[in-house]
Amino acid sequence: MEQSVYGVYDSAKEASDAINKLKERGFQENVFTVIAKNEEDINFLNADDTPQMNVVAAHSDEKDSFLDKAMRYFMDIEDQLDEHLMNNGASKGEANRYVEDVEAGKIIVLVEKKKS
């Protein structure tokens, strides 16, 4: 599945609003990947929806949480996020900036690219 960065958001509300607008335009939840530094940064997601949406936290608690139910694409997000982004068309500079954004507490929303 090839993805592109749809947006980088300062807050969970901004990310949630962006996802909801895309859903209103007909996008399904399973085309989104939400990446944040901490689990609590993405608590705007309904726990029942997370198995349909890919959710990744760079730093997660060891205790059970809704993220345990989520699909996880990256075993070590900090080491592999930039590589994942570059494999999906981001330049090395863009990928590094997105990793810095996540480390700074921003939330990244990726959307699956349509197959042509």
BADREN-56434 format. One record per atom (N, C-alpha, C): atom name; x, y, z. Coordinates in pm, 1 decimal. Example, Ala and Ser with C-alpha at 12.3 -4.5 7.8 and 13.67 -1.06 7.14 Angstrom:
PT   site          x          y          z
PT      N     1319.0     -569.0      780.0
PT     CA     1230.0     -450.0      780.0
PT      C     1320.0     -330.0      780.0
PT      N     1285.0     -225.0      708.0
PT     CA     1367.0     -106.0      714.0
PT      C     1290.0        3.0      787.0
***
This chain:
PT   site          x          y          z
PT      N       83.8     -115.8        0.0
PT     CA        0.0        0.0        0.0
PT      C       89.5      123.7        0.0
PT      N       74.7      204.5     -103.2
PT     CA      151.4      328.1     -112.4
PT      C       70.5      441.5      -49.7
PT      N      139.2      522.3       30.6
PT     CA       71.9      630.5      102.0
PT      C      142.7      761.7       76.5
PT      N       69.0      870.4       98.6
PT     CA      130.7     1002.5       94.2
PT      C       84.8     1080.6      216.3
PT      N      165.1     1177.1      255.1
PT     CA      130.0     1260.0      369.4
PT      C       18.7     1355.0      325.7
PT      N      -91.9     1347.6      396.0
PT     CA     -204.0     1438.3      368.5
PT      C     -184.1     1568.7      442.8
PT      N     -135.0     1559.8      568.3
PT     CA     -113.8     1681.3      645.3
PT      C      -43.5     1655.6      776.2
PT      N       11.8     1763.8      829.7
PT     CA       76.5     1763.2      960.9
PT      C       -3.2     1860.2     1047.3
PT      N      -44.6     1814.4     1164.2
PT     CA     -136.9     1891.9     1247.3
PT      C      -80.1     1915.9     1385.9
PT      N     -112.1     2032.3     1439.7
PT     CA      -64.2     2071.3     1572.2
PT      C     -145.9     2009.0     1684.4
PT      N     -268.2     1967.6     1653.8
PT     CA     -354.1     1915.6     1760.3
PT      C     -436.1     1797.3     1709.0
PT      N     -485.2     1721.2     1804.4
PT     CA     -571.3     1608.0     1771.8
PT      C     -698.6     1656.1     1703.8
PT      N     -750.7     1770.5     1746.0
PT     CA     -873.2     1823.8     1685.4
PT      C     -851.5     1855.0     1537.9
PT      N     -739.1     1917.0     1505.4
PT     CA     -710.5     1948.6     1365.4
PT      C     -699.9     1820.7     1281.8
PT      N     -630.8     1720.7     1333.4
PT     CA     -616.0     1594.1     1261.3
PT      C     -751.2     1524.5     1245.1
PT      N     -829.7     1524.6     1350.9
PT     CA     -961.8     1463.4     1346.4
PT      C    -1051.8     1534.6     1246.3
PT      N    -1047.9     1666.9     1244.7
PT     CA    -1128.7     1744.1     1149.0
PT      C    -1089.0     1711.5     1005.3
PT      N     -958.0     1699.1      980.0
PT     CA     -910.9     1666.7      845.5
PT      C     -959.1     1528.5      802.8
PT      N     -949.0     1431.4      893.7
PT     CA     -994.7     1295.6      862.4
PT      C    -1145.0     1295.0      836.7
PT      N    -1220.3     1365.7      919.4
PT     CA    -1365.6     1369.4      901.4
PT      C    -1404.8     1433.4      768.9
PT      N    -1333.4     1536.0      725.9
PT     CA    -1362.1     1598.3      595.8
PT      C    -1336.9     1500.3      482.4
PT      N    -1228.4     1423.9      492.8
PT     CA    -1200.5     1323.6      390.2
PT      C    -1306.0     1213.7      391.1
PT      N    -1350.3     1173.1      509.5
PT     CA    -1454.7     1070.9      519.0
PT      C    -1584.6     1121.6      457.0
PT      N    -1613.5     1251.2      474.9
PT     CA    -1732.7     1310.3      413.0
PT      C    -1723.1     1307.2      260.6
PT      N    -1600.1     1310.1      208.6
PT     CA    -1578.3     1304.2       63.9
PT      C    -1574.1     1160.7       13.0
PT      N    -1597.2     1064.3      101.6
PT     CA    -1608.4      925.4       59.0
PT      C    -1489.7      836.2       91.2
PT      N    -1388.4      889.3      157.7
PT     CA    -1274.6      806.1      195.3
PT      C    -1314.8      711.5      308.0
PT      N    -1266.1      587.6      299.9
PT     CA    -1290.9      489.1      404.5
PT      C    -1183.1      500.9      511.7
PT      N    -1214.2      460.7      635.3
PT     CA    -1117.5      471.1      744.7
PT      C     -992.4      388.4      721.7
PT      N    -1003.7      279.9      647.9
PT     CA     -887.5      192.3      631.3
PT      C     -781.3      250.1      538.6
PT      N     -801.4      368.2      481.1
PT     CA     -699.8      429.8      395.1
PT      C     -611.0      526.8      472.1
PT      N     -640.0      549.2      599.4
PT     CA     -564.6      645.4      679.8
PT      C     -461.9      577.3      769.1
PT      N     -349.6      642.8      787.1
PT     CA     -254.4      608.5      891.1
PT      C     -231.1      735.8      970.0
PT      N     -245.0      727.2     1100.4
PT     CA     -224.0      841.0     1189.5
PT      C      -99.5      813.7     1271.8
PT      N       -5.3      907.1     1268.4
PT     CA      121.4      890.0     1339.6
PT      C      137.5     1003.8     1438.8
PT      N      168.8      969.5     1562.7
PT     CA      189.9     1069.8     1667.4
PT      C      301.2     1022.8     1759.5
PT      N      351.7     1113.9     1838.3
PT     CA      460.1     1080.4     1930.5
PT      C      410.6      991.7     2044.2
PT      N      296.4     1024.6     2101.1
PT     CA      244.4      954.0     2218.2
PT      C      101.9      908.2     2194.6
PT      N       63.8      802.3     2260.9
PT     CA      -72.5      750.1     2250.8
PT      C     -177.0      856.1     2283.0
PT      N     -153.6      934.2     2387.0
PT     CA     -254.0     1032.2     2426.9
PT      C     -274.3     1140.3     2322.0
PT      N     -178.3     1156.6     2229.6
PT     CA     -192.7     1255.4     2122.8
PT      C     -298.6     1213.8     2022.3
PT      N     -330.5     1086.7     2018.1
PT     CA     -428.6     1038.3     1921.3
PT      C     -550.9      978.6     1989.8
PT      N     -580.7     1026.6     2107.5
PT     CA     -695.5      974.4     2180.8
PT      C     -828.2     1023.6     2125.4
PT      N     -824.4     1106.7     2020.3
PT     CA     -947.0     1150.7     1955.4
PT      C    -1011.3     1038.6     1876.1
PT      N     -936.6      932.9     1848.7
PT     CA     -990.1      820.7     1772.8
PT      C    -1075.5      733.1     1862.2
PT      N    -1184.2      687.4     1808.6
PT     CA    -1271.6      595.2     1879.9
PT      C    -1203.6      459.0     1884.0
PT      N    -1193.6      401.2     2000.9
PT     CA    -1124.7      272.1     2016.6
PT      C    -1183.8      164.8     1925.7
PT      N    -1312.6      172.4     1897.8
PT     CA    -1375.0       73.7     1811.0
PT      C    -1333.0       89.3     1665.3
PT      N    -1287.0      210.2     1627.0
PT     CA    -1249.2      236.8     1488.7
PT      C    -1103.9      203.0     1458.7
PT      N    -1019.4      193.4     1560.6
PT     CA     -876.7      179.7     1535.0
PT      C     -836.8       54.7     1458.1
PT      N     -907.0      -59.5     1469.0
PT     CA     -865.9     -172.3     1385.8
PT      C     -882.6     -143.8     1236.5
PT      N     -972.2      -49.3     1199.9
PT     CA     -993.4      -13.2     1060.7
PT      C     -894.4       92.8     1014.2
PT      N     -840.7      168.6     1105.8
PT     CA     -748.2      277.0     1075.1
PT      C     -612.1      240.3     1131.4
PT      N     -506.5      266.4     1056.8
PT     CA     -371.4      235.3     1103.5
PT      C     -326.5      346.6     1197.6
PT      N     -287.1      309.3     1316.6
PT     CA     -248.1      405.5     1419.1
PT      C     -110.4      368.2     1470.7
PT      N      -21.7      466.2     1474.7
PT     CA      114.5      441.0     1519.1
PT      C      155.7      548.8     1617.1
PT      N      208.4      508.3     1731.6
PT     CA      263.6      602.4     1829.3
PT      C      413.3      575.3     1840.4
PT      N      492.3      681.0     1831.0
PT     CA      636.9      665.7     1841.5
PT      C      677.1      617.4     1979.9
PT      N      607.2      662.8     2081.4
PT     CA      634.4      622.4     2219.7
PT      C      503.1      574.7     2278.9
PT      N      494.3      446.0     2308.2
PT     CA      371.2      394.4     2366.7
PT      C      399.3      336.6     2503.8
PT      N      298.1      339.8     2587.0
PT     CA      309.2      280.1     2719.6
PT      C      306.8      129.0     2706.1
PT      N      363.5       61.7     2802.8
PT     CA      364.0      -84.2     2802.1
PT      C      228.7     -141.3     2842.9
PT      N      145.8      -62.4     2910.0
PT     CA       15.6     -113.9     2954.5
PT      C      -78.8     -129.5     2835.1
PT      N     -180.7     -210.3     2853.1
PT     CA     -277.8     -232.0     2748.2
PT      C     -349.3     -102.1     2716.1
PT      N     -374.0      -82.1     2588.5
PT     CA     -445.0       38.3     2543.5
PT      C     -513.4        6.9     2412.6
PT      N     -585.1      104.4     2360.7
PT     CA     -651.6       83.1     2232.1
PT      C     -550.2       63.3     2120.5
PT      N     -429.4      111.4     2137.4
PT     CA     -327.8       92.3     2033.8
PT      C     -288.0      -53.8     2019.9
PT      N     -308.7     -132.3     2125.9
PT     CA     -279.2     -274.9     2116.7
PT      C     -366.0     -341.3     2011.3
PT      N     -483.2     -284.3     1985.2
PT     CA     -574.3     -338.9     1886.1
PT      C     -544.9     -287.2     1745.5
PT      N     -471.1     -179.2     1737.0
PT     CA     -447.3     -113.9     1608.0
PT      C     -346.9     -190.1     1524.0
PT      N     -356.5     -174.7     1396.0
PT     CA     -255.0     -230.9     1308.1
PT      C     -128.0     -149.6     1326.8
PT      N      -16.6     -215.5     1332.2
PT     CA      110.0     -146.1     1348.5
PT      C      200.3     -182.9     1232.2
PT      N      241.0      -84.7     1160.7
PT     CA      328.0     -108.3     1046.4
PT      C      475.7     -100.1     1082.0
PT      N      508.2      -34.2     1191.2
PT     CA      647.9       -7.7     1220.6
PT      C      682.8      -66.0     1355.9
PT      N      786.6     -147.2     1362.5
PT     CA      828.3     -202.7     1490.4
PT      C      899.4      -96.5     1574.2
PT      N      977.9      -13.1     1512.0
PT     CA     1046.4       95.7     1581.0
PT      C     1026.3      219.9     1497.5
PT      N      922.2      294.4     1528.6
PT     CA      878.6      405.7     1445.0
PT      C      989.0      508.5     1422.1
PT      N     1068.7      535.1     1522.2
PT     CA     1171.2      638.0     1506.2
PT      C     1276.1      597.2     1404.0
PT      N     1307.8      468.3     1396.0
PT     CA     1408.5      421.9     1301.7
PT      C     1352.7      399.0     1162.6
PT      N     1224.3      373.9     1149.2
PT     CA     1169.5      334.5     1021.0
PT      C     1073.4      433.8      957.8
PT      N     1028.8      534.5     1028.3
PT     CA      932.7      628.6      971.4
PT      C      991.8      700.1      851.1
PT      N     1113.5      749.9      863.2
PT     CA     1172.3      822.0      749.7
PT      C     1186.8      730.6      628.1
PT      N     1227.4      606.0      650.6
PT     CA     1240.3      510.5      540.7
PT      C     1105.2      482.8      475.9
PT      N     1002.4      464.5      558.0
PT     CA      867.5      440.7      506.8
PT      C      822.3      558.7      421.3
PT      N      845.3      679.8      469.0
PT     CA      803.6      798.4      394.7
PT      C      879.3      811.6      262.7
PT      N     1008.9      784.0      265.3
PT     CA     1088.3      791.4      141.2
PT      C     1044.4      684.8       41.5
PT      N     1007.4      566.7       89.5
PT     CA      958.0      461.4        1.0
PT      C      824.4      498.0      -61.4
PT      N      756.6      598.0       -3.4
PT     CA      627.3      642.7      -54.4
PT      C      636.6      779.8     -121.0
PT      N      757.1      817.5     -164.7
PT     CA      771.0      936.6     -247.2
PT      C      824.9     1061.7     -180.7
PT      N      842.9     1062.0      -49.9
PT     CA      897.8     1180.3       17.0
PT      C     1048.9     1184.6       -5.7
PT      N     1101.8     1305.6      -20.8
PT     CA     1246.9     1319.5      -30.1
PT      C     1307.0     1293.7      108.0
PT      N     1438.2     1274.5      113.6
PT     CA     1505.0     1253.2      242.4
PT      C     1481.6     1372.7      334.5
PT      N     1489.0     1494.2      279.2
PT     CA     1465.3     1614.8      358.3
PT      C     1323.5     1621.6      412.7
PT      N     1224.8     1588.3      327.9
PT     CA     1085.4     1587.7      372.8
PT      C     1065.0     1483.3      481.4
PT      N     1118.6     1364.5      459.6
PT     CA     1103.7     1256.7      557.6
PT      C     1164.0     1296.7      691.5
PT      N     1283.2     1355.4      689.0
PT     CA     1346.7     1399.9      813.6
PT      C     1263.3     1506.7      883.5
PT      N     1204.9     1596.5      806.2
PT     CA     1120.6     1701.4      864.9
PT      C      995.7     1639.9      929.8
PT      N      935.1     1539.8      865.5
PT     CA      817.2     1474.2      924.2
PT      C      853.1     1402.6     1054.0
PT      N      968.5     1336.9     1057.3
PT     CA     1012.5     1271.6     1180.9
PT      C     1032.1     1376.4     1289.8
PT      N     1092.0     1489.4     1256.2
PT     CA     1108.5     1598.2     1353.6
PT      C      973.5     1650.6     1400.6
PT      N      876.5     1659.9     1307.7
PT     CA      741.9     1704.7     1345.2
PT      C      679.8     1610.7     1448.2
PT      N      692.7     1478.8     1425.6
PT     CA      637.3     1381.9     1520.4
PT      C      706.0     1396.0     1655.4
PT      N      837.6     1406.9     1654.4
PT     CA      911.2     1421.6     1779.9
PT      C      874.1     1551.8     1852.2
PT      N      830.1     1653.2     1777.0
PT     CA      788.9     1780.7     1836.4
PT      C      644.1     1777.3     1885.0
PT      N      576.5     1662.9     1867.2
PT     CA      440.5     1648.9     1918.3
PT      C      331.4     1669.9     1815.3
PT      N      366.5     1685.3     1689.6
PT     CA      265.2     1703.0     1585.6
PT      C      209.8     1566.6     1544.0
PT      N       97.6     1570.5     1475.7
PT     CA       29.2     1449.3     1430.6
PT      C       30.7     1448.9     1278.1
PT      N       72.2     1336.8     1221.1
PT     CA       77.4     1324.1     1075.8
PT      C      -34.8     1231.1     1031.0
PT      N     -104.8     1271.9      926.7
PT     CA     -208.4     1188.5      866.8
PT      C     -160.9     1150.6      727.1
PT      N     -151.5     1020.4      703.4
PT     CA     -117.9      967.4      570.6
PT      C     -243.0      907.8      509.6
PT      N     -251.4      915.0      377.2
PT     CA     -365.0      859.8      306.0
PT      C     -313.3      766.7      198.2
PT      N     -377.2      653.2      185.4
PT     CA     -339.4      557.2       83.1
PT      C     -363.1      618.6      -53.7
PT      N     -264.6      605.7     -142.3
PT     CA     -279.0      655.4     -277.9
PT      C     -367.3      560.3     -356.7
PT      N     -451.1      617.8     -442.3
PT     CA     -535.2      533.2     -527.8
PT      C     -449.8      468.9     -635.3
PT      N     -481.1      345.5     -663.5
PT     CA     -411.0      274.9     -770.1
PT      C     -467.0      320.2     -902.5
PT      N     -376.9      348.4     -996.7
PT     CA     -424.3      394.5    -1127.4
PT      C     -430.4      282.8    -1227.9
***
